[in-house]
């Protein structure tokens, strides 16, 4: 069977990305560096996958509105998912894909002193809870792929996010890009050294194959989302498995039971 891999790329977790005080990653010079470094880290992973015999590698620009990376830095054999407006996560992912990889993801909202930690939007959400447990983008996207039977092969990010990945997925291959000090500070490894480590680690992981099973959440799935403001909670359009709007548990929090994590998108 041909090996096919999906690399999901965010920008906050890459080497030397710390954003702007009070503004998250923002859109300044550190954001522009993070976009280049995210592309370099994804390129290192993709090159390792192709060198291990991959027939296809799809790179997903998963940050913000999906137009961030310096695409010229990617391996020309990659296909690239970018932009916004499509429905769902992991467009085109099918059960016959070999694995997904996470580059540049970050710890979930509420992780103390984790660099640029948030869940989808720090301006919108205080927290997500799935099946009664806190969950961030990493777990949600891992579960999204897991519903198709596709496991996680690799994660590269800061120390808090790597710990989160292993807490959810098990002993997944990983590279630590930096050590968190606060929401907008870290002690980072050199960007070139991180890329070299990603290449070596992904090459070894791809040759061995995924070491963890697909990450799955139960069905039906209880979901609780706490918003930053009461008006944002009121505007939520999520519906439960019976087609009813998510209930209010307090002025900031909506909750309901869905069939699948895919119903959240």
Secondary structure, 3 states (H helix, E strand, C coil): CCCEEEEEECCCCCCCCCCECCCECCCCHHHHHHHHHHHHHHHHHHHHHHHCCCCEEEEEECCCCCCCCCHHHCCCCCEEECCCCCCCCCCCCCCCCCEEEEECCCCCCCCCCCCCCCCCCCCCEEEEEECCEECCHHHHHHHHHHCCCCEEEEEEECHHHHHHHHHHHCCCEEEECEEEEECCEEEECCHHHHHHHHHHHHHHHHHHCCCCCCCCCCCCEEEEEEECCHHHHHHCCCECCCCCECEEEECCEEEEEECCHHHHC
